[in-house]
Amino acid sequence: MAQGEKNIHAGHRERLKKRFLNGGLDGFEAHNVLELLLFFGVPQQDTNILAHRLIQRFSSLSKVLEAPYSELLEVPGMGPHTVTLLKLIPSLSRYYLKDRSSSKAMESGYEEIGSFLVRQYAGIENECVMGVFFDNGFHLQGCKVLHVGSVNSASFTLRCIADEVIMRKSSVVIIAHNHPHGLPLPSPDDLETTRRIEHFLSSCGIELAEHYIIAEHKFCGIVHARSLPAGQTAVREISWDTV
């Protein structure tokens, strides 16, 4: 690359970084966000061209970040180091949001715990079951993926919950599962699975406080729904600004 061309790219990079530091990502186009990120994986190349190439291939920024490693590596200009950088972002975002959620927020109630779980499922495309565990003072002990797949599948057994409860000496458990491409409404199987988990935990002296269903930025609690008068819904929708 000629010296003059290097200087042009360097100036553009500094301007884009300064724009981000002064105002965040508000007003950025998807390719600009990707271009800024690629600065840190591709020190010499024109990342604007590469960013456009990735958006054209995968159609959106979110789909670029969620694309399989092997498919990203097929894009001209992408190497293992840069692909790893992109794959890091969704996982890092989930880790950050989880870390930011304090145990105090978890004690606040139905809405706050539902919002917490929406954050945990952000970016997860496949069905999975999570458990949230508390001691007898309702202090958060941890949140963990218990099973990848449907909560109603034969491979999800009560042992998945029991092992965590025993290890943590938990007194209260919240279960959650997601509907990646549907609504957060319980199916008959979901209701039966909830009763089965409740019966099992109750026999061990453990409370199932709630079983949440998550669908994008919406959630519904099966236990909470039982207490509502006819005609009222337990489904809540949160703004992504609060996620």
C-alpha positions as a Markdown table, in Angstrom:
| # | Residue | x | y | z |
|---|---|---|---|---|
| 1 | Met | 0.0 | 0.0 | 0.0 |
| 2 | Ala | 1.4 | 3.4 | -1.0 |
| 3 | Gln | 2.3 | 5.9 | 1.8 |
| 4 | Gly | -0.4 | 8.4 | 0.7 |
| 5 | Glu | -3.1 | 5.7 | 0.8 |
| 6 | Lys | -1.9 | 4.6 | 4.2 |
| 7 | Asn | -2.3 | 8.2 | 5.5 |
| 8 | Ile | -5.8 | 8.4 | 4.0 |
| 9 | His | -6.9 | 5.2 | 5.8 |
| 10 | Ala | -5.3 | 6.3 | 9.0 |
| 11 | Gly | -7.1 | 9.6 | 9.0 |
| 12 | His | -10.4 | 7.9 | 8.3 |
| 13 | Arg | -9.9 | 5.4 | 11.2 |
| 14 | Glu | -9.1 | 8.2 | 13.6 |
| 15 | Arg | -12.1 | 10.2 | 12.6 |
| 16 | Leu | -14.4 | 7.2 | 13.0 |
| 17 | Lys | -12.9 | 6.3 | 16.4 |
| 18 | Lys | -13.3 | 9.9 | 17.6 |
| 19 | Arg | -17.0 | 10.0 | 16.4 |
| 20 | Phe | -17.7 | 6.8 | 18.4 |
| 21 | Leu | -15.9 | 8.1 | 21.5 |
| 22 | Asn | -17.8 | 11.4 | 21.4 |
| 23 | Gly | -21.3 | 10.0 | 20.7 |
| 24 | Gly | -21.4 | 6.2 | 20.8 |
| 25 | Leu | -22.9 | 4.3 | 18.0 |
| 26 | Asp | -26.0 | 6.4 | 17.6 |
| 27 | Gly | -26.3 | 7.4 | 13.9 |
| 28 | Phe | -23.9 | 4.8 | 12.7 |
| 29 | Glu | -24.9 | 2.6 | 9.7 |
| 30 | Ala | -24.4 | -1.1 | 10.2 |
| 31 | His | -21.4 | -1.2 | 7.9 |
| 32 | Asn | -19.8 | 1.7 | 9.9 |
| 33 | Val | -20.2 | -0.3 | 13.1 |
| 34 | Leu | -18.6 | -3.3 | 11.5 |
| 35 | Glu | -15.9 | -1.2 | 9.9 |
| 36 | Leu | -15.0 | 0.2 | 13.3 |
| 37 | Leu | -14.8 | -3.2 | 14.9 |
| 38 | Leu | -12.7 | -4.6 | 12.1 |
| 39 | Phe | -10.1 | -1.8 | 12.7 |
| 40 | Phe | -8.9 | -4.0 | 15.6 |
| 41 | Gly | -8.6 | -7.2 | 13.6 |
| 42 | Val | -7.3 | -5.8 | 10.3 |
| 43 | Pro | -4.6 | -3.2 | 11.0 |
| 44 | Gln | -3.7 | -2.4 | 7.4 |
| 45 | Gln | -6.6 | -3.3 | 5.1 |
| 46 | Asp | -9.4 | -0.9 | 4.0 |
| 47 | Thr | -12.1 | -2.2 | 6.4 |
| 48 | Asn | -14.9 | -0.2 | 4.8 |
| 49 | Ile | -14.7 | -2.5 | 1.7 |
| 50 | Leu | -14.6 | -5.6 | 4.0 |
| 51 | Ala | -17.5 | -4.4 | 6.1 |
| 52 | His | -19.7 | -3.9 | 3.0 |
| 53 | Arg | -18.6 | -7.3 | 1.7 |
| 54 | Leu | -19.7 | -9.0 | 5.0 |
| 55 | Ile | -23.0 | -7.1 | 5.1 |
| 56 | Gln | -23.8 | -8.1 | 1.5 |
| 57 | Arg | -23.0 | -11.7 | 2.2 |
| 58 | Phe | -25.0 | -12.1 | 5.4 |
| 59 | Ser | -27.5 | -9.2 | 5.0 |
| 60 | Ser | -27.3 | -7.6 | 8.4 |
| 61 | Leu | -24.8 | -6.8 | 11.2 |
| 62 | Ser | -26.5 | -9.3 | 13.6 |
| 63 | Lys | -26.3 | -12.1 | 11.0 |
| 64 | Val | -22.6 | -11.3 | 10.4 |
| 65 | Leu | -21.9 | -11.7 | 14.1 |
| 66 | Glu | -24.0 | -14.9 | 14.3 |
| 67 | Ala | -22.6 | -16.5 | 11.2 |
| 68 | Pro | -20.7 | -19.8 | 11.5 |
| 69 | Tyr | -16.9 | -19.5 | 11.8 |
| 70 | Ser | -16.4 | -21.5 | 8.6 |
| 71 | Glu | -18.6 | -19.2 | 6.6 |
| 72 | Leu | -17.0 | -16.0 | 7.8 |
| 73 | Leu | -13.6 | -17.5 | 6.9 |
| 74 | Glu | -14.8 | -17.9 | 3.3 |
| 75 | Val | -15.2 | -14.1 | 2.9 |
| 76 | Pro | -12.1 | -12.6 | 1.1 |
| 77 | Gly | -10.0 | -10.6 | 3.5 |
| 78 | Met | -11.2 | -12.5 | 6.6 |
| 79 | Gly | -8.6 | -14.6 | 8.5 |
| 80 | Pro | -8.8 | -16.7 | 11.7 |
| 81 | His | -7.9 | -13.8 | 14.0 |
| 82 | Thr | -10.5 | -11.4 | 12.6 |
| 83 | Val | -13.2 | -14.1 | 12.5 |
| 84 | Thr | -12.5 | -14.9 | 16.2 |
| 85 | Leu | -12.9 | -11.2 | 17.0 |
| 86 | Leu | -16.3 | -11.1 | 15.4 |
| 87 | Lys | -17.4 | -14.4 | 17.1 |
| 88 | Leu | -16.3 | -12.9 | 20.5 |
| 89 | Ile | -18.8 | -10.0 | 20.3 |
| 90 | Pro | -22.1 | -11.8 | 21.0 |
| 91 | Ser | -20.6 | -13.9 | 23.8 |
| 92 | Leu | -18.9 | -10.8 | 25.3 |
| 93 | Ser | -22.2 | -8.9 | 25.2 |
| 94 | Arg | -24.1 | -11.7 | 27.0 |
| 95 | Tyr | -21.3 | -11.9 | 29.6 |
| 96 | Tyr | -21.4 | -8.2 | 30.2 |
| 97 | Leu | -25.2 | -8.0 | 30.6 |
| 98 | Lys | -25.1 | -11.0 | 32.9 |
| 99 | Asp | -22.3 | -9.5 | 35.0 |
| 100 | Arg | -24.1 | -6.1 | 35.2 |
| 101 | Ser | -27.2 | -7.7 | 36.7 |
| 102 | Ser | -26.8 | -7.6 | 40.4 |
| 103 | Ser | -28.4 | -9.9 | 42.9 |
| 104 | Lys | -30.4 | -6.9 | 44.2 |
| 105 | Ala | -32.2 | -6.6 | 40.9 |
| 106 | Met | -33.0 | -10.3 | 41.1 |
| 107 | Glu | -34.8 | -9.8 | 44.4 |
| 108 | Ser | -37.1 | -7.2 | 42.9 |
| 109 | Gly | -39.8 | -9.3 | 41.5 |
| 110 | Tyr | -41.5 | -10.8 | 38.5 |
| 111 | Glu | -40.7 | -7.9 | 36.0 |
| 112 | Glu | -37.1 | -7.5 | 37.0 |
| 113 | Ile | -36.3 | -11.2 | 36.9 |
| 114 | Gly | -38.1 | -11.5 | 33.5 |
| 115 | Ser | -36.0 | -8.7 | 32.2 |
| 116 | Phe | -32.8 | -10.3 | 33.6 |
| 117 | Leu | -33.6 | -13.5 | 31.7 |
| 118 | Val | -34.3 | -11.7 | 28.5 |
| 119 | Arg | -30.8 | -10.4 | 28.7 |
| 120 | Gln | -29.4 | -13.9 | 29.3 |
| 121 | Tyr | -31.1 | -15.2 | 26.1 |
| 122 | Ala | -30.0 | -12.2 | 23.9 |
| 123 | Gly | -28.4 | -13.6 | 20.8 |
| 124 | Ile | -29.3 | -17.2 | 21.5 |
| 125 | Glu | -30.9 | -18.8 | 18.4 |
| 126 | Asn | -31.4 | -22.3 | 19.7 |
| 127 | Glu | -33.8 | -23.6 | 22.3 |
| 128 | Cys | -32.2 | -24.0 | 25.7 |
| 129 | Val | -33.2 | -24.3 | 29.4 |
| 130 | Met | -31.7 | -22.1 | 32.1 |
| 131 | Gly | -31.8 | -22.4 | 35.8 |
| 132 | Val | -31.5 | -19.5 | 38.3 |
| 133 | Phe | -30.6 | -20.5 | 41.8 |
| 134 | Phe | -31.1 | -18.8 | 45.2 |
| 135 | Asp | -30.4 | -19.5 | 48.8 |
| 136 | Asn | -33.1 | -19.3 | 51.5 |
| 137 | Gly | -32.7 | -15.6 | 51.7 |
| 138 | Phe | -33.4 | -15.3 | 48.0 |
| 139 | His | -29.8 | -14.2 | 47.3 |
| 140 | Leu | -28.7 | -15.1 | 43.8 |
| 141 | Gln | -26.3 | -18.1 | 43.7 |
| 142 | Gly | -26.0 | -18.3 | 39.9 |
| 143 | Cys | -27.6 | -18.7 | 36.5 |
| 144 | Lys | -26.6 | -21.6 | 34.3 |
| 145 | Val | -27.7 | -23.2 | 31.0 |
| 146 | Leu | -28.9 | -26.6 | 32.1 |
| 147 | His | -29.8 | -28.1 | 28.7 |
| 148 | Val | -29.6 | -27.3 | 25.0 |
| 149 | Gly | -32.9 | -28.3 | 23.4 |
| 150 | Ser | -36.5 | -28.2 | 24.4 |
| 151 | Val | -37.6 | -28.2 | 28.1 |
| 152 | Asn | -40.1 | -30.9 | 27.1 |
| 153 | Ser | -37.6 | -33.2 | 25.4 |
| 154 | Ala | -36.8 | -36.6 | 26.8 |
| 155 | Ser | -33.1 | -35.6 | 27.2 |
| 156 | Phe | -34.0 | -32.8 | 29.7 |
| 157 | Thr | -34.3 | -34.7 | 33.0 |
| 158 | Leu | -34.9 | -33.6 | 36.5 |
| 159 | Arg | -31.3 | -34.7 | 37.2 |
| 160 | Cys | -30.2 | -31.6 | 35.3 |
| 161 | Ile | -31.8 | -29.4 | 38.0 |
| 162 | Ala | -31.1 | -31.7 | 41.0 |
| 163 | Asp | -27.3 | -31.7 | 40.4 |
| 164 | Glu | -27.2 | -27.9 | 40.5 |
| 165 | Val | -29.5 | -27.7 | 43.6 |
| 166 | Ile | -27.4 | -30.2 | 45.5 |
| 167 | Met | -24.1 | -28.5 | 44.6 |
| 168 | Arg | -25.3 | -25.0 | 45.5 |
| 169 | Lys | -27.5 | -26.0 | 48.4 |
| 170 | Ser | -30.3 | -23.9 | 46.9 |
| 171 | Ser | -33.7 | -23.3 | 48.4 |
| 172 | Val | -35.4 | -21.5 | 45.5 |
| 173 | Val | -35.2 | -22.3 | 41.8 |
| 174 | Ile | -36.4 | -20.4 | 38.7 |
| 175 | Ile | -36.5 | -22.3 | 35.4 |
| 176 | Ala | -36.6 | -20.6 | 32.0 |
| 177 | His | -36.7 | -21.7 | 28.4 |
| 178 | Asn | -37.0 | -19.9 | 25.2 |
| 179 | His | -39.2 | -19.9 | 22.1 |
| 180 | Pro | -36.7 | -18.6 | 19.5 |
| 181 | His | -39.2 | -18.2 | 16.7 |
| 182 | Gly | -42.5 | -17.9 | 18.5 |
| 183 | Leu | -44.5 | -16.2 | 21.3 |
| 184 | Pro | -43.8 | -16.6 | 25.0 |
| 185 | Leu | -47.0 | -18.5 | 25.6 |
| 186 | Pro | -47.0 | -21.9 | 27.4 |
| 187 | Ser | -48.0 | -25.0 | 25.5 |
| 188 | Pro | -49.8 | -27.9 | 27.2 |
| 189 | Asp | -46.5 | -29.7 | 27.4 |
| 190 | Asp | -44.9 | -26.6 | 29.0 |
| 191 | Leu | -47.6 | -26.6 | 31.7 |
| 192 | Glu | -47.2 | -30.3 | 32.3 |
| 193 | Thr | -43.4 | -30.0 | 32.5 |
| 194 | Thr | -43.8 | -27.2 | 35.1 |
| 195 | Arg | -46.1 | -29.3 | 37.3 |
| 196 | Arg | -43.6 | -32.2 | 37.0 |
| 197 | Ile | -40.7 | -29.9 | 38.1 |
| 198 | Glu | -42.7 | -28.4 | 40.9 |
| 199 | His | -43.7 | -31.8 | 42.3 |
| 200 | Phe | -40.1 | -33.0 | 42.2 |
| 201 | Leu | -38.6 | -29.9 | 43.8 |
| 202 | Ser | -41.4 | -29.7 | 46.4 |
| 203 | Ser | -40.7 | -33.3 | 47.5 |
| 204 | Cys | -37.1 | -32.1 | 48.2 |
| 205 | Gly | -38.2 | -29.0 | 50.1 |
| 206 | Ile | -37.2 | -26.7 | 47.3 |
| 207 | Glu | -39.5 | -24.0 | 45.9 |
| 208 | Leu | -40.0 | -23.5 | 42.1 |
| 209 | Ala | -40.6 | -19.8 | 42.2 |
| 210 | Glu | -41.3 | -19.4 | 38.5 |
| 211 | His | -41.0 | -21.0 | 35.1 |
| 212 | Tyr | -40.4 | -18.2 | 32.5 |
| 213 | Ile | -40.8 | -18.5 | 28.7 |
| 214 | Ile | -38.7 | -16.0 | 26.8 |
| 215 | Ala | -39.3 | -14.9 | 23.2 |
| 216 | Glu | -37.0 | -12.1 | 22.0 |
| 217 | His | -37.8 | -9.2 | 24.2 |
| 218 | Lys | -41.0 | -10.7 | 25.6 |
| 219 | Phe | -41.5 | -13.0 | 28.6 |
| 220 | Cys | -44.2 | -14.9 | 30.4 |
| 221 | Gly | -44.2 | -16.6 | 33.8 |
| 222 | Ile | -46.3 | -19.8 | 34.0 |
| 223 | Val | -46.5 | -19.6 | 37.8 |
| 224 | His | -47.4 | -15.9 | 37.8 |
| 225 | Ala | -50.1 | -16.5 | 35.1 |
| 226 | Arg | -52.0 | -18.9 | 37.4 |
| 227 | Ser | -52.6 | -16.1 | 40.0 |
| 228 | Leu | -54.1 | -13.7 | 37.5 |
| 229 | Pro | -57.9 | -13.1 | 37.0 |
| 230 | Ala | -59.4 | -14.4 | 33.8 |
| 231 | Gly | -58.6 | -12.1 | 30.9 |
| 232 | Gln | -55.4 | -10.8 | 32.2 |
| 233 | Thr | -52.1 | -11.8 | 30.7 |
| 234 | Ala | -48.7 | -12.5 | 32.2 |
| 235 | Val | -46.8 | -11.6 | 29.0 |
| 236 | Arg | -44.6 | -8.6 | 29.3 |
| 237 | Glu | -42.6 | -6.8 | 26.7 |
| 238 | Ile | -39.5 | -4.8 | 27.5 |
| 239 | Ser | -37.7 | -2.1 | 25.6 |
| 240 | Trp | -34.3 | -3.0 | 24.2 |
| 241 | Asp | -33.1 | 0.3 | 25.7 |
| 242 | Thr | -33.4 | -1.4 | 29.1 |
| 243 | Val | -31.8 | -4.7 | 28.0 |
